[in-house]
Structures are given as structure tokens and as C-alpha cells.
């Protein structure tokens, strides 16, 4: 699922699994992984200098148009997760993000995923180009 090339930018967000997020088997419920990806992506965008709230104030929405998760091994209650977000290209209209969710317990990722979002103007709900401020923040982080 991850592209075969090296990412142009990576960001890691650490989060501990909570009891309310686990199922009867003691595993983190599968639906939570996309929430974890969202948290990491939101913080990555903030780190690049343009929080979601700034996008919204500028009339830009960022809806998800595709999401995929491959589950490899369960995450348990109270485990510290390292959620790696990778970008492989500078976005034009679509923001393609890739994820590896890891813990210290396993040598390989517990889950691998991808989420594609589309920059969209709120006023007409039509796709638009990524804001220049976002592109510049990403380019500065790459350099």
C-alpha cells in the first residue's frame, strides 16, 4: 500500500490507546485507526504552518475521498502508538497521505493505511488548488 519510493516528508505523532477505544477482546477497535490517522494528519498540517482551522477560515474544506487500512497486528489498551504520516508528493488538488501505526511491542507496523483528501472551496463545493501557504510550509519543511 505504501509507494515504493521514499517519502518527501514524514511526520510522527505519538498517542496512547485508551480503554474506551478497545473492544471485548481487548484490542483497539478497528474503526479507531482512521481516527488515529486523522489526529496525526491534523497535527502534521499544523506543524506545516496551516492548521485546519486556518483552512476553514479561508473557506477551504478538506473532505476525505478515499481511505484504506490494512490491519497487521492488534494494538492493546494503554499502548503508546507512533503514527507516522508520509507524503510522497506535493499536493495540487488532492492531498494523498500514507500511514504506518507502530508500537514498541512489534517490529513491523500494526496497521498501514492511506487517506486521500481533496481541497474544496466551501462556497461552491468544487475542488480547488492547495493553498499556497500550505505548499510553502511543506516546501520549507522539506528543505
C-alpha positions in Angstrom: 0.0 0.0 0.0 2.9 2.4 0.6 4.6 3.7 -2.5 7.9 2.1 -3.4 9.8 5.4 -3.4 10.9 7.4 -0.3 8.6 10.0 1.1 9.3 13.6 0.6 8.1 14.4 4.1 7.3 12.4 7.2 5.7 13.3 10.5 5.3 11.2 13.6 2.6 11.7 16.3 2.6 9.7 19.5 -0.7 8.7 21.1 -1.6 6.2 23.8 -4.6 3.9 23.3 -7.4 4.4 25.8 -9.6 1.9 27.5 -12.8 3.3 25.8 -11.2 2.6 22.4 -10.9 -1.2 22.9 -13.4 -4.0 22.2 -14.4 -7.0 24.2 -11.2 -8.8 23.0 -9.0 -6.1 24.5 -8.0 -4.9 21.0 -8.3 -1.3 19.8 -11.5 -1.3 17.8 -10.7 -1.3 14.0 -12.7 1.8 13.3 -10.4 3.9 15.6 -7.5 3.6 13.3 -8.9 6.1 10.8 -9.5 8.4 13.8 -5.8 8.0 14.8 -4.8 8.8 11.2 -6.9 11.9 11.3 -5.3 13.1 14.6 -1.8 12.6 13.2 -2.7 14.3 9.9 -4.3 17.3 11.7 -1.1 17.7 13.8 1.1 17.3 10.7 -0.8 20.1 8.9 -0.5 22.3 12.0 3.3 21.6 12.0 3.4 22.7 8.4 2.1 26.1 9.5 -1.6 25.9 8.4 -3.9 24.3 11.0 -7.3 23.0 9.8 -9.0 26.0 11.5 -7.0 28.4 9.2 -8.1 26.4 6.2 -11.7 26.7 7.3 -11.3 30.4 7.9 -10.1 30.7 4.3 -13.2 28.9 3.1 -11.2 25.7 2.2 -12.6 22.3 3.1 -10.7 19.0 3.0 -13.1 16.1 2.7 -11.9 12.5 2.5 -12.4 10.9 -0.9 -10.7 7.6 -0.3 -9.4 5.7 2.7 -7.9 2.3 3.2 -6.4 0.4 6.1 -4.6 -2.9 6.2 -4.6 -4.4 9.7 -1.5 -6.4 10.5 -1.5 -6.9 14.3 -3.7 -5.7 17.1 -3.0 -2.7 19.4 -3.9 -3.2 23.0 -5.2 -0.9 25.7 -2.6 1.6 27.1 0.0 1.0 24.3 2.0 4.0 23.1 1.4 4.3 19.4 3.7 6.0 16.9 1.7 7.2 14.0 3.9 8.0 11.0 2.3 10.2 8.3 4.1 10.2 4.9 3.7 12.4 1.9 5.2 11.3 -1.4 4.3 14.3 -3.5 3.4 18.0 -3.2 -0.3 18.2 -3.4 -2.1 20.1 -6.2 -5.8 19.5 -5.6 -5.6 16.2 -3.7 -3.7 15.5 -0.5 -2.5 11.9 -0.5 -1.4 10.7 2.9 0.1 7.4 3.9 0.3 5.9 7.4 2.2 3.4 9.5 0.9 2.8 13.0 3.6 1.2 15.2 4.3 0.3 18.8 7.4 -0.7 20.7 6.0 -4.3 21.0 6.1 -5.1 17.3 9.0 -4.7 14.9 6.6 -4.1 12.0 3.6 -1.8 11.7 0.3 -2.8 13.3 -1.6 -1.1 10.5 -0.7 0.6 7.2 -3.1 3.0 5.6 -3.8 5.7 3.1 -6.2 8.6 3.0 -6.8 10.9 0.1 -8.4 14.2 0.7 -9.5 16.9 -1.8 -9.0 20.6 -1.3 -12.5 22.2 -1.9 -14.0 25.7 -1.8 -16.7 25.9 0.8 -18.8 28.4 -1.2 -19.4 26.2 -4.2 -18.2 22.8 -3.0 -15.9 22.4 -6.0 -12.3 21.2 -5.9 -9.6 23.9 -5.8 -5.8 24.0 -5.6 -4.0 23.6 -2.3 -3.4 27.0 -0.6 0.0 28.5 -1.3 0.6 28.8 2.4 0.3 25.1 2.8 2.5 24.4 -0.2 5.2 26.8 1.1 5.0 25.3 4.6 5.6 21.8 3.1 8.4 23.0 0.9 10.1 24.7 3.9 9.8 21.5 5.9 11.4 19.5 3.0 14.4 21.8 2.7 
